[in-house]
């Protein structure tokens, strides 16, 4: 498993997956990001499929970065947080750019954490950090395997600090070498992200 010692210099993208309790966890993490973070962040939070997402509005005052609900063919920009829209898989393609898909749910979920992580791993490989947070199902476990096998960094939230421990426990079982950190430890890690180098 690559060491976290190389974070953040070689990390271009961070993928985060969460379900039950995820909004609260994301609030802690997104508020810890430095204003000039260079990495792009992609977030899948399981939400009701038939309701509009309010995540951009909810986190706008708590995060110093640009927040967007992802749109199909969006070019990926540094220092930007992209949220998967309800009922669409969010995938990363070469470019890099975002692709939205209405393919069948994966592990009963659309958007799928696995789908995001697997596509991001194929593009970013060793320059990717994957984080599985609180949740009550095993979506994300296979995706974290893809991140690890591509040479990326894998983190799971400490079950003791997760509202729902099943998701991080399943991910840790699938990637035994994944680093286990509490929510506060992940937030502190985010605070070490180096600023984007000005042109």
VMD Tcl script that draws the C-alpha trace (Angstrom):
set ca {
  {0.00 0.00 0.00}
  {1.46 3.41 -0.91}
  {2.27 5.55 2.10}
  {0.24 8.61 3.02}
  {3.59 10.34 3.32}
  {3.37 11.09 -0.39}
  {0.06 12.87 0.09}
  {-0.62 15.51 -1.14}
  {2.17 16.16 -3.64}
  {1.27 13.35 -6.02}
  {-2.52 13.35 -5.64}
  {-4.50 14.98 -8.45}
  {-7.97 13.72 -7.48}
  {-9.91 12.54 -4.45}
  {-13.01 10.35 -4.63}
  {-15.32 10.12 -1.64}
  {-18.24 7.75 -1.12}
  {-20.81 7.82 1.66}
  {-24.34 6.82 2.51}
  {-26.11 6.93 5.88}
  {-24.58 9.73 7.96}
  {-22.63 10.96 4.97}
  {-23.90 14.53 4.92}
  {-22.56 15.17 8.40}
  {-19.23 13.52 7.58}
  {-18.85 15.52 4.38}
  {-19.58 18.72 6.28}
  {-16.54 18.09 8.46}
  {-14.26 17.16 5.58}
  {-15.25 19.79 3.03}
  {-14.88 22.57 5.59}
  {-11.29 21.46 6.23}
  {-10.10 21.91 2.63}
  {-7.69 24.80 2.04}
  {-9.01 27.49 -0.29}
  {-6.35 26.88 -2.93}
  {-6.48 23.09 -3.02}
  {-5.14 21.79 -6.32}
  {-6.85 18.38 -6.31}
  {-10.28 17.80 -7.85}
  {-12.82 16.07 -5.61}
  {-15.67 13.80 -6.68}
  {-18.41 12.87 -4.24}
  {-21.10 10.20 -4.34}
  {-23.61 10.43 -1.50}
  {-26.58 8.11 -1.70}
  {-29.70 10.28 -1.95}
  {-33.36 9.68 -2.87}
  {-33.53 9.32 -6.64}
  {-36.72 11.33 -7.11}
  {-35.68 14.50 -5.29}
  {-33.32 17.29 -6.34}
  {-29.99 17.38 -4.59}
  {-29.34 20.34 -2.30}
  {-25.73 19.44 -1.57}
  {-24.20 22.42 -3.33}
  {-26.43 24.79 -1.36}
  {-25.87 22.93 1.90}
  {-22.08 23.00 1.72}
  {-21.49 26.29 -0.12}
  {-20.98 28.29 3.07}
  {-18.81 25.61 4.66}
  {-16.34 24.91 1.86}
  {-13.79 27.31 0.40}
  {-13.71 25.49 -2.95}
  {-15.96 25.78 -5.97}
  {-18.87 23.33 -5.64}
  {-20.84 21.91 -8.56}
  {-23.44 19.31 -9.27}
  {-21.77 17.35 -12.05}
  {-23.04 17.67 -15.61}
  {-22.34 15.38 -18.52}
  {-19.12 16.24 -20.39}
  {-17.97 18.73 -17.73}
  {-14.20 19.17 -18.05}
  {-12.58 18.47 -14.70}
  {-11.11 21.56 -13.06}
  {-8.64 21.66 -10.17}
  {-9.81 22.84 -6.79}
  {-13.42 21.93 -7.55}
  {-15.82 19.59 -5.76}
  {-18.23 17.66 -8.01}
  {-21.33 16.00 -6.56}
  {-23.05 13.16 -8.40}
  {-26.63 14.20 -9.25}
  {-29.50 12.02 -8.02}
  {-30.23 8.93 -10.13}
  {-27.11 9.26 -12.33}
  {-23.81 7.42 -12.14}
  {-20.90 9.88 -12.20}
  {-17.95 8.54 -14.17}
  {-14.53 9.98 -14.95}
  {-13.23 9.72 -18.51}
  {-9.95 10.62 -20.16}
  {-9.46 14.33 -20.54}
  {-10.28 14.23 -17.73}
  {-13.98 14.95 -17.99}
  {-17.18 13.78 -16.34}
  {-19.71 11.42 -17.90}
  {-23.17 10.86 -16.46}
  {-24.86 7.51 -16.99}
  {-28.31 6.05 -16.44}
  {-27.03 2.48 -16.61}
  {-28.61 0.04 -14.17}
  {-27.96 0.58 -10.46}
  {-24.82 -1.02 -9.07}
  {-25.20 -2.69 -5.69}
  {-28.74 -1.24 -5.71}
  {-27.35 2.28 -5.99}
  {-27.42 4.98 -8.66}
  {-25.22 6.94 -8.30}
  {-22.79 4.18 -7.47}
  {-19.66 4.68 -5.42}
  {-18.10 1.65 -7.11}
  {-18.72 3.09 -10.57}
  {-17.10 6.42 -9.66}
  {-14.07 4.87 -7.97}
  {-13.45 2.33 -10.73}
  {-13.63 4.92 -13.51}
  {-11.47 7.40 -11.59}
  {-8.87 4.71 -10.88}
  {-8.57 3.99 -14.60}
  {-7.85 7.67 -15.32}
  {-5.84 8.86 -12.31}
  {-4.20 5.58 -11.22}
  {-1.50 6.28 -8.60}
  {-2.51 9.96 -8.45}
  {-5.87 9.10 -6.85}
  {-6.99 9.07 -3.22}
  {-10.12 7.03 -2.46}
  {-12.04 7.48 0.78}
  {-14.98 5.39 2.01}
  {-17.04 7.04 4.72}
  {-20.04 6.07 6.81}
  {-22.79 3.98 5.21}
  {-25.07 1.02 5.70}
  {-24.28 -1.06 2.60}
  {-21.19 -2.34 0.80}
  {-21.19 0.02 -2.18}
  {-17.63 1.29 -2.56}
  {-15.79 -1.84 -1.45}
  {-15.11 -3.01 -5.01}
  {-14.31 0.55 -6.05}
  {-11.70 0.91 -3.33}
  {-10.11 -2.32 -4.58}
  {-9.81 -0.70 -8.00}
  {-8.16 2.38 -6.48}
  {-5.69 0.21 -4.59}
  {-4.89 -2.02 -7.57}
  {-4.26 1.05 -9.73}
  {-1.63 2.24 -7.25}
  {-3.77 4.89 -5.54}
  {-4.18 5.58 -1.85}
  {-7.07 3.98 0.05}
  {-8.61 5.31 3.25}
  {-11.62 4.09 5.21}
  {-13.32 5.93 8.03}
  {-12.81 4.42 11.45}
  {-15.97 2.48 12.25}
  {-16.07 4.01 15.73}
  {-16.48 7.49 14.23}
  {-19.00 6.41 11.56}
  {-22.72 6.71 12.11}
  {-23.15 3.51 10.05}
  {-20.12 1.21 10.18}
  {-21.08 -1.37 7.54}
  {-19.71 0.51 4.52}
  {-16.23 1.31 5.87}
  {-16.00 -2.18 7.41}
  {-16.80 -3.80 4.05}
  {-14.24 -1.61 2.30}
  {-11.57 -2.44 4.87}
  {-12.30 -6.14 4.48}
  {-11.86 -5.81 0.71}
  {-8.67 -3.73 1.02}
  {-6.98 -4.90 4.24}
  {-4.07 -2.50 3.72}
  {-6.34 0.56 3.57}
  {-5.49 3.20 6.13}
  {-8.13 3.54 8.85}
  {-8.61 7.11 10.06}
  {-11.20 8.88 12.16}
  {-13.19 11.68 10.58}
  {-11.05 14.25 12.40}
  {-7.86 12.57 11.19}
  {-9.07 12.67 7.59}
  {-9.95 16.35 8.05}
  {-6.47 17.03 9.42}
  {-4.99 15.22 6.42}
  {-6.99 17.46 4.10}
  {-5.57 20.52 5.84}
  {-2.10 19.49 4.70}
  {-3.01 19.73 1.01}
  {-0.52 21.99 -0.67}
  {-1.80 25.06 -2.51}
  {-2.05 25.00 -6.26}
  {1.09 26.32 -7.91}
  {0.37 29.57 -9.72}
  {1.30 29.75 -13.39}
}
mol new
graphics top color blue
foreach p $ca { graphics top sphere $p radius 0.5 }
foreach p [lrange $ca 0 end-1] q [lrange $ca 1 end] { graphics top cylinder $p $q radius 0.2 }
display resetview
